[in-house]
């Protein structure tokens, strides 16, 4: 174990140039085969790299410290991520609350719409009426008896538009031709 610890310290001190295996064995006063055992383990852990050269094998320490963040920076980042996550949850909650307020306001607006003419009935001097439901739910049912038409919507609020739309002459001609056949 002491041999490995001393070898690691010497490898770290050798820098980017590395150290030849025979020089390392000489500094540790141990046979080269023991150095190869230590180097094999360190290489398996990706702590050293080796290069075979004409004058021997050069061993270089791989500095893994650049791949890590100091603990205090890590803790700061964790704190910031937790704060950001809480802020995201708060914003999502605010969004849900605003959507609910919007839905309630739309419902109130539909209920607050009053008829322009409050009478038992309104007569229009026209041959056509357009009817539109105020809610997004639309028209529920239309029934007619030949004289009366009853229109039901899913929610309160119906607009009646007595404005006449000028018929398309081509469409009238086609209808007349179809009725004549």
N, C-alpha and C positions, 0 to 999 in steps of 0.2 A: 504494500500500500504506500509506503514512504517513497519507494522508487517511482511510482506513478505520480504522486504529488510533486516530487522534485522535477520529474520530466515535464509535467504540465507547466510549472513555473519557468523552467528554462525555455520551453517552446513559446510561452507568452512573451518572455523577454527578448526572444530572437527577432520579433517583429515580422515585417512583410517579406524579408529576405529568406526567413526560415533558417534551418540548421541541418547539416548533413547528419545522417544516422550514425556514422562512425564517430563524428565529433561528439554527438550526444552521448553515445556509449562511453566514450573516453571521459567526458565530464562527470558521468554518473558512476564511473569505475565499475561497469558491469558488462557482461558479454552482449554482443549485438543481438543475439537471439532473444534476450529478455527485452530489449528495446523494441524489437519487432512485435512482441506480445502486447506491450503497452500501446504501441502505435496502432495495432489492429483494433484494439478496443476503442481507442479515441477516434479512429477513422469510422468505425461502425456508428459511433455517436455523432458523426459529422462535426467533430471538433478540430480535426486536422486534415490537411490535404498533402499528398505526396507526389513528387515528380522524380522520375528516374532520369539520371543524367550519366554522362560518361564517367564522371568522377564519384558517383555514388547517388544514393537516394536523398533528396532534400525534403524535409518535413516542415510544413508551415502551419502555424496555429490559425484557426478560423475564428475571428472575433465575432461572437454572436451577440455581444452587448448592444450593437447598433440596431438589432431587431427587436429590442425591448424598450418599453417606456418606463421611466422611473416610477416608483410606487406613488409618490405624491402627485405626479401628473396623471397617472391612471385614476387615482381617487377623485381628482378634480374633474376628469372627463366623465366618470361614472355619475358624479353629482350633477353635472350639466345635462347629461342624458336623462337622468331621473326628473330634473326640473322641466326639461323640454317635453317629456312624456306627460307630466302633470298638466303642463300648459295645453298640450294637444287634447287631453281629456276634457279640460275646462272649456276649450273652444268647441269641442263636439257637443258638450252639454248646452252651451249657449246657443249653438246652431239649432239644436232640437227645441229649445225653449222659444227661439224666434220663429221657427216654423209653426209651432203650436199657436203662438200669438197671431201670426199671419192667418192661420186657418180660422181662428176665433173671430178675427176682425172681418174676414170675408163673409163668414156666416152672419155676423151682426149687420153688415152692409146689406146683404140680401133681405134680411128681415125688416130693415128700416126703410126699404124702398116702398113708398106709398103710391097708390094709383093717382094719376094726374087728375082724373075726373072721378070724384066719389059720387056716383049716382047708381040707381038701380040698373040702368042700362044706358049705353051710349050708342047713338045712331051715327053712322058714317055715310056720307053721300058718295059712295064709291062701289065698284063692282068686285073689288078684291081687297083682302086683308092679309098681311103677313104677320105671323105670330112667332115669337121667339121666347124660349125659357131663359130666365136670368141666371140660373144655376148651370154649372158644367154638366150636371146629370142629364139635362135635356128634357125632351118631351116624353112623357110616359105612355099616353094613350090618346088617340084621336078617334072619335066616333061621330057618325052623322046620320040624320034621319031623312035627309032630302031638304029639310027646311032649317034645322038647327045643326050646328057642329059643336061638339063638346071636346075641349082640349084639356088634358091633365098633364101637369109636370110633376117631376119627382119631388121638387121642393117648391115652396111658395115663391112667386115672382114670375109674371108673364108680361111681355111687352107686345102690344098690338100696334102695328104700323099700317095706317090706312092709305099710305101713298101708293098710287097706282103705278105699275110698271107697264110701259108701253109694250104691247106685244110685237114680236118680230113678225113682219109681213110674210116672210118665207115660211115661218112655223105655222102661221094661220092658214096659208095656202095648202101646206102639207096636211094639216088636220082636216080641212074641208075636202081634200081629195080622198083621204082615207075614209071619211064618213060617207062619201058618195059611193064608194066601192062597196 
